[in-house]
Amino acid sequence: MAPTLRRVVAITSLRLRVLAGAADLDRPVRWVAVSELEDPTPFLEGGELVLTTGMRLTPPDAGPYVTRLVERGAAGLGFGVGLGHDDVPEEFVAAAARAGLPLVEVPRQTPFIAIGKAVSDLLAAERYEELSSAFAAQERLTRAALRPGGVAAVIDSLAREIHGWAVLLGPDGEPRHLAGDGADAGTGLVQAEVARLRSPRAPSSLALSGPARHVVVRPLGERERLRGFFAAGADRPFTPVAHTIVNTAGSLLALSLVRGRDQLAAARQVRAAVLELLLAGRHEAAERAVAALGDAPPSGPVVVLACDPADAEALYDALPGFTAPFGDLVAALVPASEAERAAAIAGTHGRAGVSAPVPTGELATGLDQARLALGSADPVTRFADLAGQGLLSLLDPGLLSGFAASLLAPLRDYGSRADLVESLRAYLACNGHWDAAAQRLGVHRHTLRYRMRRVGELLGRDLDDPAVRAELWVALSARSHTGRHSETGSASL
């Protein structure tokens, strides 16, 4: 930021005396311009301290001269005395007072070049101070990035450095971390602009400005592998130093996210190996391997969850207990006391099967139970609930239907008027009791005996064998079970 005119006139060696506009001395001085022209404004940009001896100026020129300087945005007027004028003409003092333009008297012994050097030194000092401030802020941001939870720490530090607010958003545009006053309101504004940064020809960043709101929005990562967005806002325009700080924060956030993803991927590979050790019963080796992660599998009875999430990243962060990749699934070992909470969380992220509580020495059994339960159409299915649905609920409906159709095909293809399938069903339902089965069918028991001999011949199986009876009963039951499954699936669609 440029030094103010107040700082310039405070330099005692210049011996400047304020004659008008003392209330406006806090204007920034961006340069010193020396001119003896009646109208120097074509050569000004605004913010200059204009110095003149008034050699070509007369008292009637005072009003128009001062007006032109004000309209051009001059910071002030320095009137040198002792050459063209012994004193600053009263007309110039009055005109400057009316226009609110600071006017200072420059004594004969103060060279204009001395004022120019003094302002130049102040500008250099201000620039050095700005650079030092930027370097210090960058150092603080870097230290924040190296701390645990570095991404959130960078957002917190950025909000403090710019005296405003900052927000981190995920690739989906949802806020992940907010810091600073105004972050809540600013997040809504940023989310509305995120879609623009996703488009193929999107700019590298967006700047939004309003009367009391100034916001910068930037994507994190390459557009093909977008890792999120961040935004910073304040109630005043960003200075060059603030822009430097925001850019530094963006670079640190991008690096932290990449490093974090790589570390997470490596940690999950370790967890997958630990899960394999646990399933193999090698608990001591598993504990040594997972110790490097600062974690440990739960002890005591655990519940195993087999999860098929829509967003595995979000599920890993949300689930309690020990989580690890398991093929295309996410497996979670959860203390029995946390089972219900974990199941509810898993259900909000996709589908999950939940085992019964098992000792840590029987994790393989728990995982098998959880995977069987995952086969249900419900978002969350507990293995214990499958028992009430019968053994057939554990079998794949397609495989079950194919097995039944293949096994019973010879009976359906038999050309007799006798319904061998229903006769077999009655016979098995009555546990092989001829009289009860015949009475159910409304036929003589000798007729039923004949039909069962024909069934045995067509199937090539011994109906007195309990295993054969079990297979036939499963095949007969499959028709009604798969029919109910299909109806349930259609209704759910």
C-alpha positions in Angstrom: 0.0 0.0 0.0 1.3 3.5 -0.9 2.4 5.8 1.9 0.0 8.6 2.8 0.6 12.3 2.4 0.5 12.6 6.1 3.7 10.4 6.3 5.4 12.6 3.7 4.7 15.9 5.5 5.8 14.3 8.8 9.4 14.0 7.5 11.0 16.8 9.4 14.0 17.2 7.1 11.6 18.3 4.2 10.2 21.2 6.3 6.9 21.0 4.6 4.0 23.1 6.0 0.3 22.2 5.4 -1.7 25.2 4.4 -5.0 23.6 3.3 -6.8 20.2 3.3 -5.3 19.0 6.6 -8.3 16.6 7.0 -7.4 14.8 3.7 -3.8 14.0 4.4 -4.5 10.3 4.6 -4.6 10.1 0.8 -2.0 7.6 -0.6 0.8 9.1 -2.6 1.8 6.9 -5.5 4.4 9.1 -7.1 5.8 12.7 -7.2 5.2 14.8 -10.3 7.1 18.1 -10.9 5.4 20.3 -13.5 5.4 24.1 -14.3 2.6 23.7 -16.8 -0.7 25.6 -16.5 -2.4 22.2 -16.9 -0.3 19.2 -16.0 -3.2 16.8 -15.8 -2.7 15.1 -19.2 0.6 13.7 -17.8 -0.9 12.4 -14.5 -2.5 9.1 -13.7 -3.9 9.9 -10.3 -2.5 9.7 -6.8 0.5 12.0 -7.5 1.8 14.7 -5.3 2.2 17.6 -7.8 5.1 20.0 -7.2 5.3 23.4 -8.8 6.9 26.8 -8.2 3.9 28.5 -9.9 6.2 30.4 -12.3 3.5 30.4 -15.0 0.6 30.6 -12.6 -1.2 33.8 -11.6 -3.8 34.3 -8.8 -6.7 34.1 -11.3 -5.5 30.6 -12.4 -6.0 29.2 -8.9 -9.6 28.0 -9.1 -9.3 26.2 -12.5 -5.9 24.8 -11.7 -7.0 23.2 -8.4 -10.2 21.9 -10.0 -8.3 20.1 -12.7 -6.0 18.5 -10.2 -8.9 17.3 -8.1 -10.8 15.9 -11.1 -7.6 14.0 -12.2 -7.3 12.5 -8.7 -4.1 14.2 -7.5 -3.1 13.3 -4.0 -2.0 16.9 -3.2 -0.2 20.0 -4.3 3.2 21.2 -3.2 3.8 24.8 -3.9 7.5 25.9 -3.8 8.2 29.4 -2.6 11.3 31.6 -3.0 11.4 31.6 -6.8 8.2 32.6 -8.6 6.4 33.5 -5.4 7.7 34.6 -2.1 4.6 33.0 -0.4 1.9 30.7 -1.6 -0.8 33.0 -3.1 -3.9 33.2 -0.9 -6.0 32.4 -3.9 -4.4 29.0 -4.2 -4.8 28.3 -0.5 -8.5 29.3 -0.6 -9.2 27.2 -3.8 -7.5 24.2 -2.3 -9.4 24.6 0.9 -12.7 24.8 -1.0 -11.9 21.7 -3.1 -10.6 19.6 -0.2 -7.1 19.3 -1.9 -4.2 19.2 0.5 -1.8 22.0 -0.2 1.7 22.2 1.3 4.3 24.9 1.2 7.7 23.8 0.1 10.5 26.1 1.4 13.2 27.4 -0.9 15.9 25.2 0.8 14.0 22.0 0.1 14.7 20.7 -3.4 11.9 19.0 -5.2 14.1 16.0 -5.8 14.5 15.5 -2.1 10.7 15.1 -1.8 10.8 12.7 -4.8 13.5 10.6 -3.1 11.7 10.6 0.2 8.5 9.3 -1.4 10.5 6.7 -3.4 12.1 5.5 -0.2 8.7 5.2 1.5 7.3 3.3 -1.5 10.3 0.9 -1.4 9.8 0.5 2.3 6.1 -0.2 1.9 6.9 -2.7 -0.9 9.5 -4.5 1.3 7.0 -4.6 4.1 4.4 -6.1 1.8 6.8 -8.7 0.6 7.9 -9.5 4.1 4.3 -9.8 5.1 3.6 -12.1 2.2 6.6 -14.3 3.0 5.6 -14.5 6.6 2.0 -15.5 5.6 3.3 -18.1 3.2 5.5 -19.6 6.0 2.5 -19.8 8.3 0.4 -21.4 5.6 3.1 -23.9 5.0 3.4 -24.8 8.6 -0.3 -25.3 8.7 -0.2 -27.6 5.8 2.4 -29.8 7.5 0.2 -30.3 10.6 -2.2 -33.2 11.0 -5.4 -32.3 9.2 -3.3 -30.0 7.1 -6.1 -29.2 4.6 -8.5 -27.9 7.2 -5.5 -26.1 8.9 -4.7 -24.3 5.7 -8.3 -23.1 5.3 -8.3 -21.8 8.9 -5.0 -20.0 8.4 -6.0 -18.5 5.1 -9.2 -17.0 6.6 -7.0 -15.3 9.3 -4.4 -14.0 6.9 -6.8 -12.2 4.6 -9.0 -11.1 7.6 -12.0 -12.7 5.9 -13.3 -16.2 5.3 -12.4 -19.4 3.4 -14.1 -22.6 2.4 -13.1 -25.9 1.0 -15.5 -27.8 -1.2 -15.4 -31.4 -2.5 -15.5 -32.4 -6.2 -19.3 -32.5 -5.8 -19.4 -28.9 -4.7 -20.4 -29.8 -1.1 -18.6 -27.9 1.7 -16.0 -29.9 3.6 -14.5 -27.2 5.9 -15.4 -23.5 6.6 -13.5 -20.8 8.5 -14.0 -17.2 9.3 -17.0 -14.8 9.6 -19.2 -14.9 6.6 -18.2 -18.3 5.4 -21.7 -19.7 5.6 -23.2 -17.0 3.4 -20.2 -17.1 1.1 -20.5 -20.8 0.6 -23.9 -20.5 -1.1 -22.5 -17.9 -3.5 -19.5 -20.1 -4.3 -21.6 -23.3 -4.9 -23.6 -21.4 -7.5 -20.4 -20.6 -9.4 -18.7 -24.0 -9.1 -20.5 -25.4 -12.2 -18.8 -22.7 -14.3 -15.4 -24.1 -13.3 -16.4 -27.6 -14.4 -17.1 -26.7 -18.0 -14.5 -27.7 -20.6 -13.5 -24.1 -21.4 -13.7 -22.9 -17.8 -11.2 -20.2 -16.6 -8.5 -21.2 -14.1 -10.3 -19.2 -11.4 -13.2 -16.8 -10.8 -13.2 -13.4 -9.1 -16.5 -12.0 -7.9 -16.9 -8.5 -6.6 -19.7 -6.5 -5.1 -20.1 -3.4 -2.9 -19.1 -5.2 0.2 -18.1 -8.7 -1.0 -15.0 -9.8 -2.9 -14.5 -13.5 -3.6 -11.9 -15.7 -5.4 -12.9 -19.2 -6.4 -10.3 -21.8 -7.7 -10.4 -25.5 -8.6 -8.0 -27.9 -7.0 -6.3 -30.3 -9.3 -6.5 -30.8 -13.0 -9.9 -30.6 -14.6 -9.7 -34.3 -15.6 -9.0 -35.3 -12.0 -10.7 -32.5 -10.0 -10.1 -32.9 -6.3 -12.3 -30.1 -5.1 -12.6 -26.3 -5.0 -11.7 -23.6 -2.5 -12.7 -20.0 -2.1 -11.6 -17.0 -0.1 -13.6 -13.9 0.5 -13.4 -10.5 2.3 -15.4 -7.3 2.6 -12.8 -5.3 0.7 -10.8 -5.8 -2.5 -7.8 -8.1 -2.4 -4.4 -6.4 -2.3 -1.5 -7.9 -4.3 -0.3 -9.4 -1.1 -3.7 -11.0 -0.4 -3.7 -12.5 -3.9 -0.3 -13.9 -3.3 -1.5 -15.5 -0.1 -4.6 -16.9 -1.8 -2.4 -18.4 -4.6 -0.1 -20.0 -2.0 -3.0 -21.5 -0.2 -4.3 -23.0 -3.4 -1.0 -24.6 -4.2 -0.7 -26.0 -0.7 -4.2 -27.3 -0.7 -3.7 -29.1 -4.0 -0.5 -30.7 -2.8 -2.1 -31.7 0.5 -5.0 -33.3 -1.3 -2.8 -35.3 -3.6 -0.5 -36.3 -0.8 -3.5 -37.2 1.3 -5.0 -39.4 -1.4 -1.7 -41.2 -1.9 -1.3 -41.8 1.8 -4.9 -43.0 2.0 -4.4 -45.4 -0.9 -1.3 -46.8 0.8 -3.0 -47.1 4.1 -5.9 -49.0 2.6 -3.5 -51.4 1.0 -2.1 -52.0 4.4 -5.5 -52.5 5.8 -6.5 -55.0 3.1 -3.4 -57.0 4.0 -4.2 -56.8 7.7 -7.7 -58.1 7.0 -6.3 -61.0 5.1 -4.1 -61.8 8.2 -7.0 -61.5 10.5 -9.1 -63.9 8.3 -6.2 -66.3 8.4 -6.1 -66.2 12.2 -2.7 -64.4 12.3 -3.8 -61.8 14.8 -0.3 -60.9 16.2 1.0 -60.3 12.7 -2.0 -58.2 11.9 -1.6 -56.0 15.0 2.0 -55.4 14.2 1.2 -54.4 10.6 -1.6 -52.0 11.6 0.3 -50.4 14.4 2.1 -48.3 11.8 -1.3 -46.7 11.0 -1.9 -45.7 14.6 -4.9 -48.0 14.6 -5.9 -51.5 15.8 -8.6 -53.9 14.9 -11.4 -54.1 17.6 -11.0 -56.7 20.3 -13.8 -58.8 21.8 -17.0 -59.8 20.0 -17.3 -57.9 16.7 -19.9 -57.5 14.0 -18.7 -57.7 10.4 -20.2 -55.4 7.7 -19.8 -56.2 4.0 -20.7 -52.9 2.2 -21.3 -52.1 -1.4 -21.2 -48.2 -1.2 -22.0 -45.7 -3.9 -19.1 -43.5 -2.6 -16.4 -45.6 -0.9 -14.3 -42.5 0.1 -17.2 -41.1 2.1 -17.9 -44.5 3.7 -14.3 -45.0 4.9 -14.5 -41.7 6.7 -17.9 -42.3 8.2 -17.7 -45.8 9.5 -16.5 -46.6 13.1 -14.2 -49.5 13.8 -11.6 -51.1 11.4 -12.4 -50.7 7.7 -10.5 -52.3 4.8 -11.1 -52.9 1.1 -12.3 -56.4 0.3 -12.4 -56.9 -3.4 -15.1 -54.6 -4.8 -16.6 -54.2 -1.3 -15.7 -52.4 1.9 -15.4 -54.6 5.0 -15.8 -53.1 8.5 -15.0 -54.8 11.8 -17.1 -53.0 14.3 -17.4 -53.6 18.1 -20.8 -55.2 18.8 -21.9 -52.1 20.8 -21.5 -50.0 17.7 -23.2 -52.4 15.3 -26.5 -50.5 14.9 -24.9 -47.1 14.4 -22.5 -48.6 11.8 -25.4 -50.3 10.0 -27.3 -47.1 9.8 -24.3 -45.2 8.4 -23.6 -47.9 5.9 -27.3 -47.8 4.8 -27.0 -44.1 3.9 -24.0 -44.8 1.6 -25.3 -47.8 -0.3 -26.1 -51.4 0.6 -24.7 -53.5 3.5 -24.9 -56.9 5.0 -24.4 -57.3 8.7 -23.2 -60.5 10.5 -24.1 -61.8 13.9 -21.6 -61.0 16.7 -18.6 -63.3 16.3 -15.4 -63.7 18.3 -12.2 -62.3 16.7 -11.1 -65.8 16.0 -14.1 -66.4 13.8 -13.9 -63.3 11.5 -14.0 -65.5 8.4 -17.4 -66.8 9.5 -18.6 -63.2 10.2 -17.5 -62.1 6.8 -19.3 -65.0 5.1 -22.4 -64.1 7.0 -22.2 -60.5 6.0 -21.7 -61.3 2.3 -24.7 -63.6 2.4 -26.8 -60.9 4.0 -25.6 -58.4 1.3 -27.3 -60.6 -1.3 -30.6 -59.4 -0.1 -32.5 -56.6 -2.0 -32.8 -54.5 1.1 -30.3 -51.6 1.8 -29.3 -53.1 5.1 -29.8 -56.8 5.9 -28.7 -58.6 9.0 -27.7 -62.2 8.8 -29.9 -63.0 11.8 -32.9 -61.9 9.8 -32.2 -64.4 7.0 -33.0 -67.3 9.4 -36.7 -66.3 9.4 -36.7 -66.3 5.6 -35.6 -69.9 5.3 -32.6 -71.7 3.8 -33.7 -70.7 0.3 -33.2 -67.0 1.1 -29.4 -67.7 1.2 -29.4 -69.1 -2.3 -29.1 -67.1 -5.5 -32.6 -66.9 -7.1 -31.3 -67.5 -10.6 -29.2 -70.5 -9.7 -32.0 -71.9 -7.6 -34.6 -71.6 -10.4 -32.2 -73.3 -12.9 -31.5 -76.1 -10.5 -35.2 -76.8 -10.0 -36.1 -76.6 -13.7 -33.3 -79.0 -14.6 -34.0 -81.6 -11.9 -37.8 -81.7 -12.4 -37.8 -81.4 -16.2 -38.3 -85.2 -16.7 -41.4 -85.1 -14.6 -42.9 -82.1 -16.4 -42.2 -83.7 -19.7 -43.9 -87.0 -18.8 -46.9 -87.5 -21.1 -49.3 -89.2 -18.7 -52.4 -87.5 -17.3 -51.0 -88.0 -13.8 -49.4 -84.9 -12.3 -46.2 -86.5 -11.1 -44.8 -83.1 -9.7 -47.8 -82.6 -7.4 -47.8 -86.2 -6.4 -44.2 -86.0 -5.5 -44.9 -82.8 -3.5 -47.6 -84.4 -1.5 -45.5 -87.5 -0.9 -42.6 -85.5 0.4 -44.8 -83.1 2.4 -46.2 -86.1 4.3 -42.7 -87.5 5.0 -43.3 -90.6 2.8 -46.5 -91.7 4.6 -48.5 -93.3 1.8 -52.0 -93.1 3.3 -51.7 -89.4 4.3 -50.2 -88.4 0.9 -52.8 -90.4 -1.0 -55.6 -88.9 1.0 -54.2 -85.4 0.3 -54.2 -86.1 -3.5 -57.6 -88.0 -3.4 -56.2 -91.2 -5.0 -55.6 -94.7 -3.8 -52.3 -95.4 -2.1 -51.4 -98.0 -4.7 -51.9 -95.4 -7.4 -49.5 -93.1 -5.4 -47.0 -96.0 -5.1 -47.1 -96.5 -8.9 -46.5 -92.8 -9.5 -43.5 -92.7 -7.1 -41.9 -95.7 -8.8 -42.4 -93.8 -12.1 -40.8 -90.7 -10.5 -37.8 -92.7 -9.4 -37.4 -94.2 -12.8 -37.7 -90.9 -14.7 -35.3 -89.1 -12.3 -32.9 -92.1 -11.9 -32.9 -91.5 -8.1 -33.8 -93.5 -5.1 -36.7 -91.8 -3.2 -35.8 -93.7 0.0 -32.5 -91.8 0.2 -32.9 -88.8 2.6 -30.4 -86.8 0.5 -32.4 -87.3 -2.6 -35.6 -86.3 -0.8 -33.9 -83.1 0.5 -32.8 -82.1 -3.0 -36.3 -82.8 -4.5 -37.9 -80.8 -1.7 -35.6 -77.8 -2.4 -36.4 -78.0 -6.1 -40.1 -78.1 -5.5 -39.9 -75.2 -3.0 -37.8 -73.2 -5.4 -40.9 -72.6 -7.7 -42.8 -70.7 -5.0 -39.8 -69.0 -3.5 -38.4 -67.6 -6.8 -41.9 -66.5 -7.7 -42.2 -64.5 -4.4 -38.7 -63.1 -5.0 -39.6 -61.9 -8.5 -42.8 -60.2 -7.2 -40.8 -58.5 -4.5 -38.2 -57.3 -6.9 -40.9 -56.0 -9.3 -42.7 -54.1 -6.5 -39.5 -52.5 -5.4 -38.8 -51.2 -8.8 
